[in-house]
Amino acid sequence: MAANAQTHSAEVDARFERVEANLERASRWLVELRETQERNARELRETERILREEGAETDRRLRRAENLFTTQWGKLMESLVKGDLIRLLKERGIEVEGTAKETEKSRNGEHFEIDILAINGSEIVAVEVKTTLRSEGVTRFPGKLERFLEWWPDFRGRRIYGAVAYLQADESVVRYAERRGLFVIRATGNSASIVNPDDFKPRNFS
């Protein structure tokens, strides 16, 4: 009887040892699993951070490239229009002598800019240049012209005309600009032309 009891006790002890060993292995596995999960989470957060930063930098680069393209394209358009502007205006009876160098001013945090100013002793033609001429631009421009003398008071006493120049526009927008009393100049190829009717009378905004 005693021998059987000892044998049974040894078997129980052996089972407990195996259970404890299994529990210890399971515990180590859970710790390793937790550490792996935490490491993966850190790596995922770091990857997301890098992607966000790279995405933001890519966006900044794209915006810079777009702004550069827009600026350079705008300068090209202005040069194209300016090259023919004096001749075109003289053909319409406005004897401008040249273009002004100063076309933008700033004060008290406000900025005011005209793309091209053609001038003589008694007249000024302020030109807004757009790649695509839209109705909202035509709507805003006369209000800008009415404030012109606030920024260039030395030009008081001169007649102030407005013109919008474009590369492309709907015919309805062109007609709308004419009704607002503006010269309309279309840039085509390597030249520009005034598309208003020959009997068009520009509005004096002074």
Buried (B, 14 or more C-beta within 10 A) or exposed (E): EEEEEEEEEEEEEEEEEEEEEEEEEEEEEEEEEEEEEEEEEEEEEEEEEEEEEEEEEEEEEEEEEEEEEEEEEBEBBBEBBBEBBBEBBEEBEBEBEEBBEEBEEEEEEEEBEBBBBBBBEEBBBBBBBBBEBEEEBBEEBBEBBEEBBEBBEEBEEBBBBBBBBBBEBEEEBBEBBBEBBBBBBBBEEEEBEBBBEEEBEBBEBB
